[in-house]
């Protein structure tokens, strides 16, 4: 019997690990992808700003283009942060839906055992 109990515990932990992986894989994957994109973009942005600050003799057009570049970079940062926020909200909604399913399943199971007793 101890071997059977060990196998059942192993099966239980395997099931929990598989459930966790399926539940969080896409969220984790897209968060890592967004983080890599953000790090690459931020490094390039710092290089662009550093190059633009060291130019002393700029024409009017170059100054406008530099300002436009910085402004568009700020927009990109805000869009990336919005993507992180949307992933967070979607993950919370998915967890809530799974929690409601589990509660519903347990309530139905309790009801069925209650009907059997009566």
N, C-alpha and C positions, 0 to 999 in steps of 0.2 A: 503493500500500500504506500509506503513512503515514496517509492519511485513514481507512482501514479500521481501523488500529490505534487511532487516536484515538476512533473511534466505539465500538470494543470496550471501551476504557478508560472511556469515558463511560457505556456501558451497565453495566459492572461497578460503577462508583461509584453509579450510580442504583439498581442492585439492592441494594447495601449500605445505602444511605440508606433505601430503602423497608423493608428488613428491620429496620433499627434502629428506625424509626418505628413499625412494627407491633408490635415486641417491647416497646417502652417507652412507648407512648402511654397505655394505660390506667393504668399505674403512675404516670406523671407527672401525668396528669389528676387522678386521685383524690388524689394527694399535694397538688396545688395546691388542690383543693377543701377538703381537710381543713385545710390551712394557713389558708385564708381563714376557715373556720368558727372555727378556734382563735383567730385574731387578733380577729375580731368578738366572740367570747365573752370573751376576756381583757380587752378594752377595757371591755366592759360590767361585768365582774366588778370591775375597779378602781374604776369609778364607784360601784357598789353598796357596796363596802367603804368608800370614802371618805365616802359619805353616812351610812353606819351609824356610823362612828367619830365623827362630829361631833355626834351626838345625845347630849345629856347626861342628859335626864330620860326614861329608858325604863322602861316597865312590864316586868313579868316576862315576859309573853307576847311583847313585842317583842324582848327579849333572846334568848329561845328561838328565835324565828323568824330572827333575825340569825345565830345560831349554826348553825341548820339550813341557811340559805342558803349560808353559807361551806362547810359540810361537803358539801352537794350539789355545790357548785362544784368542790371538790377531786375528787369522784367523776367529774365531767364531764372534768376535765383528765386523770385517769387513763384514762378510756375513750378519749379522743382519742389519748393517747400509745400506748395499746394498738393502736389502729387504725393508727397509723404503723408500729408494730412488725410487725403482721400484714402490711401491704403490703410491708415490707422482706423478710420471710420468704418471702412468695409470689413476689416478684420473684426472689429467690435460687433458689427451686425451679424457676421457669420457665427461668431461665438454665441451671441444671444440666441440666434435661431437654433443652434445645436443644443443649447441649454433648454430651450422650450421643448424641443423634440424629446430630450431625455426626461424632462418632467412629465410630459404628456404620456410617454411610454410607461413610466413608473406608476402614474395615476391609473392608467388603464389596466395595468397588471394588478394593482391593488383592488380595483373594482372587480376584476374577474375572479380573484381569490375570495372576495367578499360574497359574490354570487354563488360560488361553490359551497361556501359554508352554510348559506341559507337554504 
